[in-house]
Amino acid sequence: MSIIHKTTMSPTKLELLTPWLPQQPWYAAARRPPELSRVGGFRLDDPEGEVGIEFMVVRDDAGDRPAWYHVPMTYRAAPLDGAERALIGTTEHGVLGQRWIYDGPHDPVLVAQLIALLQGRAEPQAQSQSHTPDPSVTAEVTGSGLDVPAGAAGAPAVANGPDGTRLLLGDGGPVLRVTRVLRPEPGAESGAEPGAESGAESGVESGPESTGARGHVSAGWRLSEGGEARGRYVVLYDGDTVS
């Protein structure tokens, strides 16, 4: 299970994300640099114990109203071959030394464990506590389950666009769409913030059947003033339903 070290990182994750986020096609442009705070997420374990896997939600207050971004990340002790364009940055960890931090959808270890989560073979872990499962994170798949072509997790076709990040798992295989701009699911908000988009207003799907999706990973994040929201971090589609 995940071991969370209570130590320092220099630069911090948020400091690395501040220049990286505005370069992404799904980032909502603001008139000033991002103003980020960490407001939620969870972790998955690497069975080999080598790669840190985190699904982080950050709130950005640089715009006219708050926005919440989902940034899956991996943490490695050495560079990942062929993933230079996915590098968010490097940092010095107070216990583990230098770490290379990558945009997670490009890392085969994260993709493999995300598939395992949807297949019921991996257990989500608390973001900031060691050896602590997080039962609030749910993974659901309708139909006959999730079949993935052999080796697909190791070399997914990754497409980054304004609507998020799409992972094609093999030729004709299923598609994972990583939600980047999070919006609460209808009925899943408490203490919604003035000016923030609700699920009903922003067209968030009310269920897999209504959009061709047949599975998802859902989790929560914190709003200000103690409010909470919940939404879909990842959505699963059959390959022939997504263009």
C-alpha positions in Angstrom: 0.0 0.0 0.0 1.0 3.6 -0.5 3.5 5.1 1.9 3.1 8.9 2.4 6.3 10.6 3.6 5.8 13.7 5.7 8.6 15.7 4.2 9.4 18.5 1.8 9.4 18.7 -2.0 11.3 21.5 -3.8 9.7 22.7 -6.0 6.3 21.6 -4.7 3.8 19.9 -7.0 1.7 23.0 -7.2 4.7 25.1 -8.1 5.4 22.7 -11.0 1.8 22.7 -12.1 1.6 26.5 -12.2 3.6 27.0 -15.4 2.5 23.6 -16.9 -1.3 23.9 -16.7 -1.6 27.0 -19.1 0.2 25.0 -21.8 -2.6 22.3 -21.9 -5.3 22.5 -24.5 -8.0 21.9 -21.9 -7.0 24.8 -19.6 -9.4 27.7 -19.4 -7.2 30.8 -20.2 -7.1 33.4 -17.4 -5.6 36.9 -17.4 -3.1 36.0 -14.8 -1.0 32.9 -13.8 -2.9 30.0 -12.1 -3.6 30.4 -8.4 -3.7 26.8 -7.3 -4.7 24.8 -4.2 -5.0 21.1 -3.8 -8.6 20.1 -3.1 -8.9 16.4 -3.6 -7.9 13.2 -5.2 -6.7 9.7 -4.4 -3.8 7.3 -5.1 -3.3 3.9 -6.6 -0.5 1.4 -5.7 2.2 0.2 -8.2 2.4 -3.5 -7.5 6.2 -3.3 -8.0 6.4 -0.4 -5.5 8.5 1.7 -7.8 6.2 4.4 -9.2 4.0 6.8 -7.2 0.5 7.2 -8.7 -1.7 10.1 -7.7 -5.0 11.5 -9.2 -4.9 15.1 -8.0 -7.6 17.8 -8.1 -6.5 21.4 -8.0 -8.6 24.5 -7.7 -7.6 27.5 -9.8 -8.8 30.9 -8.7 -7.1 32.9 -11.5 -10.3 33.3 -13.5 -13.6 35.1 -13.0 -14.9 32.0 -11.2 -13.2 28.9 -9.7 -12.2 26.0 -11.9 -11.2 22.5 -10.9 -8.6 20.5 -12.8 -7.9 16.8 -12.6 -4.2 16.0 -13.0 -3.2 12.4 -12.8 0.5 12.2 -12.0 3.3 9.6 -11.6 6.5 10.0 -9.6 9.6 8.2 -10.7 13.2 7.8 -9.5 14.5 8.0 -13.1 13.3 9.4 -16.4 10.6 7.5 -18.3 11.9 6.6 -21.7 10.1 8.3 -24.6 8.0 10.4 -22.3 9.9 13.7 -22.5 6.8 15.6 -23.7 4.8 14.3 -20.8 7.3 15.6 -18.1 5.7 18.1 -15.8 9.0 18.7 -14.0 11.6 17.4 -11.5 11.7 17.9 -7.8 13.8 17.1 -4.8 12.0 14.9 -2.3 13.2 15.2 1.3 13.3 11.4 1.7 13.5 9.8 -1.8 15.7 12.3 -3.5 15.2 13.5 -7.1 11.8 12.6 -8.6 10.6 12.9 -12.2 6.9 13.9 -12.3 4.9 12.9 -15.4 1.4 13.6 -16.7 -0.1 10.3 -15.7 -2.0 9.2 -18.9 1.3 8.9 -20.7 2.7 6.5 -18.1 2.0 2.8 -18.6 2.1 2.0 -14.9 -0.7 4.5 -14.2 -2.7 3.2 -17.2 -2.3 -0.4 -16.1 -3.5 0.3 -12.6 -6.4 2.4 -13.8 -7.5 -0.5 -15.9 -7.1 -2.8 -12.8 -9.3 -0.4 -10.8 -12.1 -0.6 -13.4 -11.7 -4.4 -13.4 -12.0 -4.6 -9.6 -8.3 -5.7 -9.2 -7.0 -2.5 -7.6 -8.1 -0.6 -4.5 -8.0 3.2 -4.3 -5.9 4.6 -1.6 -6.3 7.8 0.5 -4.4 10.7 -1.0 -2.5 11.8 2.2 -2.5 8.8 4.5 -0.3 5.7 4.3 -1.9 2.2 4.2 -5.4 3.6 4.0 -8.0 2.6 1.4 -10.4 5.3 0.2 -13.9 3.7 -0.2 -15.3 7.0 -1.4 -13.7 6.4 -4.8 -16.0 4.2 -6.9 -15.3 2.3 -10.2 -18.3 1.0 -12.2 -18.5 -0.9 -15.5 -21.7 -2.0 -17.1 -22.2 -5.0 -19.4 -19.7 -7.8 -19.6 -16.8 -6.0 -17.9 -13.6 -4.5 -19.3 -11.6 -6.6 -21.7 -8.3 -5.0 -22.8 -6.1 -6.3 -25.6 -2.8 -7.8 -24.4 -0.1 -5.2 -24.0 -2.5 -2.2 -24.6 -1.7 -0.6 -21.2 1.9 -0.4 -22.1 1.4 1.6 -25.3 -1.9 3.4 -25.3 -2.6 6.0 -28.0 -2.9 9.2 -26.1 -4.7 12.2 -27.5 -4.9 15.5 -25.6 -7.6 18.0 -26.6 -9.9 20.7 -25.4 -12.4 18.1 -24.0 -9.8 16.2 -22.0 -7.3 13.3 -22.6 -8.3 10.2 -24.5 -6.5 6.8 -24.2 -7.2 4.2 -26.9 -6.3 0.8 -25.5 -5.2 -1.1 -28.5 -6.5 -1.2 -32.1 -10.3 -1.3 -31.8 -10.1 -1.6 -28.0 -11.9 0.4 -25.4 -11.3 4.1 -24.8 -10.6 5.8 -21.5 -11.4 9.5 -21.4 -9.7 11.3 -18.6 -11.8 14.3 -17.5 -9.6 17.3 -17.0 -12.0 20.1 -16.1 -14.2 18.7 -13.4 -17.8 19.6 -12.8 -20.0 18.1 -10.1 -22.5 15.4 -11.1 -26.1 16.4 -10.8 -27.3 16.0 -7.2 -23.7 15.4 -5.9 -23.0 18.9 -4.6 -23.1 20.3 -1.1 -22.4 24.0 -0.5 -21.9 24.9 -4.2 -20.0 28.1 -4.7 -21.5 31.2 -6.3 -20.6 31.4 -9.9 -19.3 27.8 -10.1 -20.8 25.6 -12.8 -23.1 22.8 -11.7 -23.5 19.5 -13.4 -27.0 20.3 -14.7 -25.7 23.6 -16.2 -22.7 22.2 -17.9 -24.2 19.2 -19.5 -22.5 16.5 -17.4 -23.9 13.0 -18.3 -26.5 11.7 -16.0 -25.6 8.1 -16.7 -23.5 5.9 -18.9 -26.4 4.8 -21.1 -27.2 8.4 -22.1 -23.8 9.0 -23.7 -22.5 5.7 -24.9 -20.3 5.4 -21.9 -20.4 2.2 -20.0 -18.2 2.8 -17.0 -16.5 5.4 -15.0 -14.3 6.2 -12.0 -16.0 8.8 -9.7 -14.5 10.6 -6.7 -15.0 13.8 -4.7 -13.2 17.1 -4.1 -13.6 20.0 -1.7 -15.3 23.2 -2.5 -14.7 26.3 -0.4 -16.5 27.0 2.9 -16.6 23.3 3.7 -18.7 22.2 0.6 -18.0 19.1 -1.3 -18.6 17.9 -4.9 -18.4 14.6 -6.7 -17.8 13.9 -10.4 -16.3 11.5 -13.0 -12.5 11.5 -13.1 -12.4 8.9 -15.9 -15.1 7.6 -18.3 -15.0 4.3 -20.2 -16.3 3.9 -23.7 -16.3 1.1 -26.3 -13.9 2.0 -29.1 -16.5 2.2 -31.7 -18.6 4.8 -29.8 -16.0 7.5 -29.7 -14.8 9.4 -32.7 
